[in-house]
Every structure is written in C-alpha cells, then in structure tokens.
Amino acid sequence: MRDKILLALVVPCYNEEDVLKETNYRLTSLLVEMIQEQLIQASSYILYVDDGSKDKTWEMIKDIYKQSEMVQGVKLSRNRGHQNALLAGLFTALNNCDAAISIDADLQDDIRVIKEMVSRYRQGDEIVLGVRDNRDNDSIIKRGTAEAFYKVMKKLGTNTIKDHADFRLLSNRALQELKNYNEVNLFLRGLILELGFPTSCVYYQRQSRMAGVTKYSLFRMLNLALAGITSFTIRPIRLIFIFGFIFSILSLGFAVGIAIAAICGAFIGWLPIIYITLWFLTGLILMAIGIIGEYIGRNYFETKRRPRYIIEERLIH
C-alpha cells in the first residue's frame, strides 16, 4: 500500500466563467476532506489550465490563486484545443505530484469517485479510468454518434474503453512515459492504454452541466474521431483497396449482364449505365482521396515538430 500521496487535479478551462467559482468550491472542499482523511498530502493542489478563453476565465483563476494556496494556474497563449490544454496541465504538474487526475471544469464527471481513484493508485494501479455507467443525460443524437464512434474504433482495431473520456488518474510514472510520445495529433483515450501499465476502471453517473454550453461541437467530435483513427491504424487505407477490388469485380459482373441483355434484345442503352457508373466511382474516388489526405495531412504536421502549446503565464505557489 502506497502512503498518502501528493495529488494534482488538472482542470482544462475554456470560457468557463459561469461554472468556475462553483467548480473551485467543490474541488477545494474535496481536497480538504481527503487531506483530513489522510488520503493525500496537505500540499496537494488544483491546477487550472486556461485554453485561450475569450471571457473572464483567466481573471477568475488569478483571483482564486491569490486567495488559496491550494490553487495554481497556467495560461496558454491561444486556444490549442482540449487535448493540448490537458497535456499542458499534466506536464506542468509532472515534477510536483505523485499522481494527477484530469477532470473537466463543468464537473459533469462525478468528483465523488476521485477518492476511489486514489485508493486504486495506493493499491498499485498506475492508471485509473473514469467510465460512465450510461448516457441517459445525453441527447439521442449524441448517444447515437457516441455508440457509432466506439463501434467504428473497435472495428478498425483502435484500443479504447467505451464511455471513457478524459476523466482519469495517471501516476507520475505513467506521465513520465506519456511525455516520450511526441506526436502533435494525440488521441489520449487510445494512447493511455498503449502505455501498458496496471490499469483499472471506476464507474460513475455523469451529471448534467451546471451552466454554460458544451465546448465539444460536432466538428470537434469528428476531428477527435479522425485523430483516433489515423493515430492508431492504417486499416481505412486497406479497406479502400478491398472496396476497390470488390467494385472492380462488380463492374465486371455488370458488364457481363449488359452484354447478355443486349444479346437477348433487352438492352436499355448506354447513357444511364454510364451516368450511374461515373457517379458511383467518383464518390468512391473522392472518399479514398479524403481518407488518404487525412493521413498525409497529419504526417505533414508531425514532420514540422511545432510545439503543441505555448504557455504564456504561470501561477505557481
């Protein structure tokens, strides 16, 4: 059993002025309670990461920092996206924690299971994943797209845990190894499992958002899905070859059918056949080019080796 630990709660923020005060109250109260129960050290803290917010989020973080020794902050120079903001916080905490737990600022994830996460870590797990019990609070569209996402990822061979997002505990050892992955386009949900360290799951009921609106638009969710697919598998490219082969065989079959129809006097003319064939093949070609383009584009950004984020300001006690 590990001793009580130095814990960092990493909280990415983007335009969270409506929820930040309540979020800080709840997280601070939780840390105080865990300190009193001797689960964590008294120097444990909350690290807020401002991902280029356009509202007063950073001003609020600075005010909270001045009022509490338990709060630290990092401001990115501009909006870099949720995954990069998360990494900025985790790597900032790396040299000053035994373990870090990432959680979104809206606190839809149940903070009550954080104690269980810490307990799992103290028992020897290096990674503890927060997994939703169900998606009852989601819209029908979001439930459907999420279900499709995990099914596609599984079919394509990408290792993910269904209904796990970015609520997780990572030990210092896991963070050290994660830092060795230098990809620009990261899909953390899959990459964390690639580390191979002892991993367990805790289950919880996800709550409705306290205030504000979700920052994950349909476009961002699609981009995340593409990042997951292109980061871990080349199976889509293989599928293109397979589909191309199948369609070639089908085209040959159609050609034979047309020849037989012509011999039997039932020939309908070439124009409709040409149009249908062209539309079908054009769509197939464009889809193939798009998928290959995704891989080429992501490799293009990888070769540039640009920084994932730039930290403009730090608030560290």
Stockholm file with secondary structure:
# STOCKHOLM 1.0

chainA/1-317         MRDKILLALVVPCYNEEDVLKETNYRLTSLLVEMIQEQLIQASSYILYVDDGSKDKTWEMIKDIYKQSEMVQGVKLSRNRGHQNALLAGLFTALNNCDAAISIDADLQDDIRVIKEMVSRYRQGDEIVLGVRDNRDNDSIIKRGTAEAFYKVMKKLGTNTIKDHADFRLLSNRALQELKNYNEVNLFLRGLILELGFPTSCVYYQRQSRMAGVTKYSLFRMLNLALAGITSFTIRPIRLIFIFGFIFSILSLGFAVGIAIAAICGAFIGWLPIIYITLWFLTGLILMAIGIIGEYIGRNYFETKRRPRYIIEERLIH
#=GR chainA/1-317 SS CCCSBCEEEEEEESSCTTTHHHHHHHHHHHHHHHHHTTSBCTTCEEEEEECSCSSSHHHHHHHHHHHCTTEEEEEESSCCCHHHHHHHHHHHHGGGCSEEEECCTTCCSCGGGHHHHHHHHHTTCSEEEEEESCCTTSCHHHHHHHHHHHHHHHHTTCCCCTTEEEEEEEEHHHHHHHTTCCCSSCCHHHHHHHTCCCEEEEEECCCCCSSSCCSCCHHHHHHHHHHHHHHHCCHHHHHHHHHHHHHHHHHHHHHHHHHHHHHTTCCCCHHHHHHHHHHHHHHHHHHHHHHHHHHHHHHHHHHHTCCSCCEEEEECC
#=GC SS_cons         CCCSBCEEEEEEESSCTTTHHHHHHHHHHHHHHHHHTTSBCTTCEEEEEECSCSSSHHHHHHHHHHHCTTEEEEEESSCCCHHHHHHHHHHHHGGGCSEEEECCTTCCSCGGGHHHHHHHHHTTCSEEEEEESCCTTSCHHHHHHHHHHHHHHHHTTCCCCTTEEEEEEEEHHHHHHHTTCCCSSCCHHHHHHHTCCCEEEEEECCCCCSSSCCSCCHHHHHHHHHHHHHHHCCHHHHHHHHHHHHHHHHHHHHHHHHHHHHHTTCCCCHHHHHHHHHHHHHHHHHHHHHHHHHHHHHHHHHHHTCCSCCEEEEECC
//
